[in-house]
Amino acid sequence: MTSPLPDLAPSPVGLLAIGELLIDAISTQFVADLSEATTLRVVAGGSPANLCRFVRGDGGAATLVAAGALRACATPVFPDA
């Protein structure tokens, strides 16, 4: 039996995530209540961005196409390391 799906060439993009780019603010120290945090680390966030970050962190290819309120969106969110 043949597959109803066409054979597709591998994509150099890998995962293509489309969605909203948000900001995750993460406390740099363990605190019982977030109001006790004195320092926050700000990173790109939102489900599509987090998915791309984890795929790339595991050695995969991922590209994010997103809308967001950050001026920094014009620069790569996940620069090649």
Stockholm file with secondary structure:
# STOCKHOLM 1.0

chainA/1-81         MTSPLPDLAPSPVGLLAIGELLIDAISTQFVADLSEATTLRVVAGGSPANLCRFVRGDGGAATLVAAGALRACATPVFPDA
#=GR chainA/1-81 SS CCCSSCCCCCCTTCEEEEEECEEEEEESSCCSSGGGCCCEEEEEESHHHHHHHHHHHTTCCEEEEEECSCGGGGSCSSCCC
#=GC SS_cons        CCCSSCCCCCCTTCEEEEEECEEEEEESSCCSSGGGCCCEEEEEESHHHHHHHHHHHTTCCEEEEEECSCGGGGSCSSCCC
//
